[in-house]
Amino acid sequence: MKAYSFRSFALAMTVAVVPGFALGEIAADIKHPLWYTAPSEKTMELAKLDNLDGVVVSDGQRGEAGFPAADLKLTDEQIAKVKAGNFTVAISMGWLGDDWANQQLIGLKETFEGLGIRVVAETNANWDDAKQIADLEAISVLKPDLLVSIPLNGQTTASAYKRISAAGTKVVFIDQAVDGMEPGTDYASIISSDNLALGMYLADALAAALDGKGDVAAMYFANDFYVTNLRYEGFIARVMAKYPDLNVVVAAGHNDPNKGMEVAQGVLARYPSLDGMYASWSIPAMGAVTAANVAGRNPSNFKIVNENFDQIVAQNMAQNGFIAGISSQRPYDQGAAEAKVGALALIGEPTPPYVVVPPLKVTRDVLPEAYKTIYRVDLPADMAAALAK
């Protein structure tokens, strides 16, 4: 994936775009990523809401209104038609090995199995554009009826997806579409978390952990990836709208989740008195945990919040570690929604162009319930024991 440089956005520019908000809590010289744009007035109005439950905050890449995943239904007649079709599907993932990807696959496979759709290929690009393009070329030889895939890069992989679609395979995208493909003609739908809301929940979690005040950092994914862009934008918008005493004094990007420790170390070296950090998803966040330990910080004076409810951050939270809040996707539910949309597309039924799954707020006091919601099993014994201490 291509790493992008950063540029500074002066505070005056933000004020010009979003009038009427006091923005002193966002440092004027903060380095936002190149893809960043100031939150729209619509986003800022939603960011002011005290309760986002039941509110679809995110729009699609092309401005499509988000359709709630819970409203996706297949009738008995439609299910029978899908089963009679003896359809095949290929799944092309951008990466595997973390809990988000694993739960996505479980949701996809279990739902496909229930619908009688046979999985004929499953690939892992391991964060490599070229590998994903090669994976898609191999899949095209199989001529599956359906492809479900998360593109690592909307520009470099576009031609490979277009060829598969042009050959007659229905395409369902996870999280983002590629350039030059249109919903309803070139692909059925994008299914994603409500990522703006997910980012807003992270601001809520960090503010709650710090009693609404303090100097914090934002560590974002530097590559131009639509869903992570939205999370960062949601975090910034929520801070601007609701937390005037929560000061985002620095933002820094990583282009590889394994570089979280390195980036966090640089931030803590420059700002040793920081009170907290939004640290992207679980892997970079655990890198930030290591950096905080090395810097001599402890969970009583430094709080970290992150996206994705993986085992590693759940364990740290249970142990009263640095992870103070998680805004989680619901990957199993997202996988199930992707399979349902794909099934509808296969039998010629209309599908919403952008489907959203609501995020889940996770704090230590609701850890057992949240774990059961995400993983559909009880909290592991070691986490339960740590939680009881």
C-alpha positions in Angstrom: 0.0 0.0 0.0 1.2 3.4 -0.8 2.3 5.7 2.0 1.2 9.2 1.8 2.9 12.4 3.0 1.2 14.8 5.4 0.3 18.4 5.2 -0.7 20.9 7.8 -4.2 22.4 7.9 -4.3 25.8 9.6 -7.0 26.2 12.2 -8.4 29.2 10.2 -9.1 26.8 7.3 -11.2 24.6 9.5 -13.1 27.5 10.9 -13.9 28.7 7.4 -15.4 25.4 6.5 -17.3 24.7 9.7 -18.5 28.0 11.1 -20.0 28.4 14.5 -17.8 25.9 16.5 -15.1 26.8 19.0 -12.1 24.9 17.8 -9.4 25.8 20.2 -9.0 22.2 21.3 -7.5 21.2 18.0 -3.9 22.5 17.7 -3.5 25.0 14.9 -0.3 23.4 13.7 -1.5 19.8 13.8 -0.4 17.7 10.9 -3.5 16.0 9.4 -3.0 13.4 6.7 -3.0 14.4 3.0 -6.5 12.9 2.5 -8.1 14.8 5.4 -10.8 17.3 4.9 -12.6 19.2 7.6 -15.8 17.7 8.8 -18.9 18.8 6.9 -21.7 20.8 8.6 -23.8 17.6 8.6 -21.1 15.6 10.3 -20.6 18.4 12.9 -24.4 18.5 13.6 -24.5 14.8 14.2 -21.3 15.0 16.3 -23.2 17.3 18.7 -25.8 14.6 19.5 -25.6 13.3 23.0 -26.8 9.8 21.9 -25.9 8.3 18.6 -27.7 5.0 19.2 -29.8 4.1 16.2 -28.4 7.0 14.2 -26.7 6.2 10.9 -23.9 8.8 10.7 -21.8 7.7 7.7 -22.6 8.1 4.1 -21.0 6.1 1.3 -18.0 7.1 -0.8 -20.4 8.6 -3.4 -22.7 10.2 -0.9 -25.1 7.2 -0.6 -27.3 7.1 2.5 -26.3 4.3 4.8 -28.8 1.3 4.9 -28.9 -0.4 8.3 -27.6 -4.0 8.1 -30.3 -5.1 10.6 -32.9 -4.4 7.9 -31.4 -6.8 5.4 -34.0 -9.6 5.0 -34.3 -12.6 2.7 -37.8 -14.1 2.3 -38.3 -17.9 2.3 -38.9 -17.7 -1.4 -35.7 -15.8 -2.0 -33.7 -18.3 0.1 -35.1 -21.2 -1.9 -34.2 -19.5 -5.1 -30.6 -18.9 -3.9 -30.3 -22.5 -2.8 -31.6 -23.8 -6.2 -29.0 -21.7 -8.0 -26.0 -23.8 -6.9 -23.9 -20.6 -6.8 -20.2 -20.2 -6.1 -18.3 -17.5 -4.3 -14.7 -16.4 -3.9 -13.5 -14.4 -0.9 -10.5 -12.1 -1.4 -9.2 -10.6 1.8 -6.6 -7.9 2.1 -5.2 -9.6 5.2 -5.9 -12.4 7.6 -4.7 -13.3 11.1 -6.4 -10.7 13.2 -9.7 -11.2 15.0 -11.6 -8.8 12.7 -10.6 -10.7 9.6 -11.3 -14.1 11.3 -14.7 -13.1 12.5 -15.6 -11.7 9.0 -14.7 -15.0 7.5 -16.8 -16.9 10.0 -19.8 -14.7 9.4 -19.4 -15.0 5.6 -18.9 -18.8 5.6 -21.6 -19.6 8.0 -24.1 -17.5 6.1 -23.1 -18.8 2.7 -23.3 -22.4 4.0 -26.9 -21.7 5.2 -27.8 -20.3 1.8 -26.2 -23.2 -0.1 -23.5 -21.0 -1.7 -20.2 -22.8 -2.2 -16.9 -21.1 -1.4 -14.4 -22.0 -4.2 -11.5 -19.6 -3.2 -10.3 -17.8 -0.2 -7.2 -15.5 -0.6 -5.0 -13.4 1.7 -3.1 -10.5 0.2 -1.2 -9.8 3.4 -1.3 -6.0 3.0 0.3 -6.2 -0.5 -1.4 -4.6 -3.5 0.5 -6.7 -6.0 -0.4 -9.9 -4.2 -4.1 -8.9 -4.1 -4.0 -8.2 -7.9 -2.5 -11.7 -8.4 -5.1 -13.2 -6.1 -7.9 -11.6 -8.2 -6.4 -12.8 -11.4 -6.3 -16.4 -10.0 -9.9 -16.1 -8.9 -11.0 -14.9 -12.3 -9.9 -18.2 -13.8 -12.5 -20.0 -11.6 -15.3 -17.7 -12.8 -17.2 -17.6 -9.5 -20.8 -16.3 -9.5 -19.9 -13.9 -6.7 -16.8 -12.2 -5.3 -16.7 -10.7 -1.8 -13.5 -8.6 -1.2 -11.9 -5.8 0.6 -9.7 -3.8 -1.7 -6.4 -2.7 -0.2 -6.1 0.2 -2.6 -8.9 1.7 -4.6 -6.6 2.9 -7.4 -4.0 0.1 -8.0 -6.4 -2.8 -7.8 -9.3 -1.2 -9.8 -8.5 -2.9 -13.1 -8.5 -6.4 -11.6 -11.9 -5.9 -10.0 -13.3 -4.3 -13.2 -12.2 -7.4 -15.3 -13.9 -9.7 -12.9 -17.1 -7.7 -12.9 -17.1 -7.4 -16.7 -16.8 -11.2 -17.0 -20.2 -11.5 -15.2 -19.2 -12.1 -11.5 -21.3 -10.2 -9.0 -19.1 -8.1 -6.7 -19.7 -7.1 -3.1 -17.1 -4.8 -1.5 -16.1 -4.9 2.1 -15.5 -1.3 3.5 -14.7 0.5 0.2 -15.1 0.3 -3.6 -12.4 0.9 -6.2 -12.1 3.8 -8.6 -14.2 3.6 -11.7 -16.9 1.1 -10.5 -20.4 2.2 -9.8 -23.0 0.6 -7.6 -25.9 -1.2 -9.2 -24.0 -1.7 -12.5 -20.4 -2.7 -11.6 -20.9 -3.9 -8.0 -23.8 -4.7 -5.8 -23.0 -2.9 -2.6 -20.4 -1.8 0.0 -20.9 -3.2 3.5 -19.1 -1.5 6.3 -19.2 -0.3 9.9 -20.7 3.1 10.6 -17.1 4.4 10.7 -17.9 8.1 11.5 -19.8 6.9 14.5 -17.0 4.5 15.4 -14.6 7.5 15.5 -17.0 9.6 17.5 -17.3 6.8 20.1 -13.6 6.8 20.4 -13.7 10.5 21.4 -16.4 9.7 23.9 -14.3 6.9 25.4 -11.2 9.0 25.7 -13.1 11.9 27.2 -14.7 9.6 29.7 -11.4 8.1 30.7 -9.9 11.5 31.3 -12.9 13.2 32.9 -13.4 15.3 29.8 -10.0 17.2 29.9 -6.4 16.8 29.0 -3.8 16.8 26.2 -4.1 13.9 23.8 -2.6 12.6 20.6 -4.3 11.0 17.6 -2.4 8.2 15.8 -4.1 7.5 12.4 -3.6 5.2 9.5 -1.7 7.4 7.0 -2.8 5.6 3.8 -5.8 6.9 1.9 -8.3 4.1 3.1 -11.9 5.3 3.1 -13.1 3.7 6.4 -10.1 4.6 8.5 -10.2 8.1 7.1 -13.8 8.3 8.4 -12.8 7.1 11.9 -10.2 9.8 12.2 -12.6 12.4 10.9 -15.3 11.2 13.3 -12.9 11.4 16.3 -11.8 15.0 15.4 -15.4 16.1 14.8 -16.6 14.7 18.1 -13.8 16.4 20.0 -14.5 19.7 18.3 -18.3 19.5 18.9 -18.4 18.1 22.5 -15.2 18.3 24.4 -13.7 21.8 24.6 -11.3 20.8 27.3 -9.9 17.7 25.5 -6.9 19.2 23.5 -5.7 17.3 20.5 -2.1 18.6 20.5 -0.5 16.3 18.0 -1.5 13.8 15.2 0.9 11.3 13.7 0.4 8.6 11.1 1.6 5.0 10.5 1.4 3.2 7.2 1.8 -0.2 8.7 0.0 -1.5 11.8 3.2 -3.0 13.1 4.8 0.5 13.4 2.4 1.6 16.1 5.1 1.4 18.8 7.6 3.4 16.7 5.2 6.2 16.0 3.9 6.3 19.6 7.4 6.4 20.9 8.1 9.5 18.8 5.0 11.2 20.0 5.7 10.5 23.6 9.3 11.6 23.3 8.1 15.0 22.0 5.1 15.3 24.3 6.0 13.5 27.5 3.1 14.9 29.5 0.3 13.6 27.3 -2.7 12.3 29.1 -4.0 9.9 26.4 -4.0 8.7 22.8 -6.4 7.5 20.1 -4.2 4.8 18.6 -5.9 3.4 15.5 -6.9 -0.3 15.8 -5.8 -3.1 18.0 -2.3 -3.8 16.6 -1.0 -0.2 16.6 -2.7 0.4 19.9 -0.8 -2.5 21.5 2.3 -0.9 20.0 1.3 2.3 21.8 0.9 0.3 25.0 4.5 -0.9 24.7 5.7 2.6 23.9 3.9 3.9 27.0 5.5 1.3 29.2 9.0 2.1 27.8 8.4 5.8 28.4 7.6 5.1 32.1 3.9 5.9 31.9 1.3 3.8 33.7 -2.5 3.3 33.2 -3.3 5.8 36.0 -1.8 8.7 34.0 -2.1 7.7 30.4 -5.2 6.3 28.6 -5.4 4.7 25.2 -8.5 4.1 23.1 -8.7 2.1 19.9 -10.9 0.6 17.1 -11.6 -3.1 17.0 -12.3 -5.4 19.9 -9.5 -8.0 19.4 -8.4 -10.4 22.0 -5.1 -8.5 22.7 -6.8 -5.3 23.6 -9.6 -7.0 25.5 -7.0 -8.8 27.6 -5.2 -5.5 28.4 -8.5 -3.8 29.3 -9.5 -6.8 31.6 -6.1 -6.4 33.3 -6.7 -2.7 34.0 -4.1 -1.8 31.5 -3.7 1.2 29.2 -6.6 0.3 27.0 -9.5 2.4 28.5 -12.0 2.2 25.7 -12.7 0.4 22.5 -15.1 1.3 19.6 -15.6 -2.0 18.0 -16.8 -3.1 14.6 -19.1 -6.1 14.5 -17.2 -8.2 12.0 -19.3 -11.4 12.3 -22.4 -9.4 11.6 -20.7 -7.5 8.8 -19.7 -10.8 7.2 -23.2 -12.1 7.5 -24.5 -8.9 5.9 -22.1 -9.2 3.0 -23.2 -12.7 2.3 -26.9 -11.7 2.4 -26.3 -8.8 0.0 -24.4 -11.2 -2.3 -27.2 -13.7 -2.3 -29.8 -11.1 -3.2 -27.5 -9.9 -6.1 -27.2 -13.4 -7.4 -30.9 -13.8 -7.9 -31.3 -10.4 -9.4 -32.9 -8.6 -6.4 -32.1 -4.9 -5.9 -29.5 -4.2 -3.1 -28.8 -1.0 -1.2 -25.5 0.5 -2.4 -24.1 1.2 1.0 -24.9 -1.0 4.1 -23.7 0.0 7.6 -23.3 -2.1 10.7 -23.4 0.0 13.9 -20.3 0.0 16.1 -20.2 -1.2 19.7 -18.9 0.8 22.6 -16.7 -1.2 25.0 -15.5 -0.2 28.4 -14.2 -2.4 31.2 -17.5 -2.4 33.0 -19.3 -4.0 30.1 -16.5 -6.2 28.9 -18.2 -9.6 29.4 -21.4 -8.5 27.6 -19.4 -6.9 24.8 -17.3 -10.0 24.3 -20.4 -12.2 24.1 -21.9 -9.8 21.5 -18.8 -9.8 19.3 -17.6 -13.4 19.6 -20.8 -15.2 20.5 -19.1 -17.0 23.4 -18.5 -16.2 27.1 -15.5 -14.1 28.2 -12.5 -16.5 28.5 -11.6 -17.6 32.0 -8.3 -15.7 32.1 -10.0 -12.4 31.2 -12.8 -13.1 33.7 -10.2 -13.7 36.4 -8.3 -10.5 35.5 -11.6 -8.6 35.5 -12.4 -9.8 39.0 -9.2 -8.4 40.5 
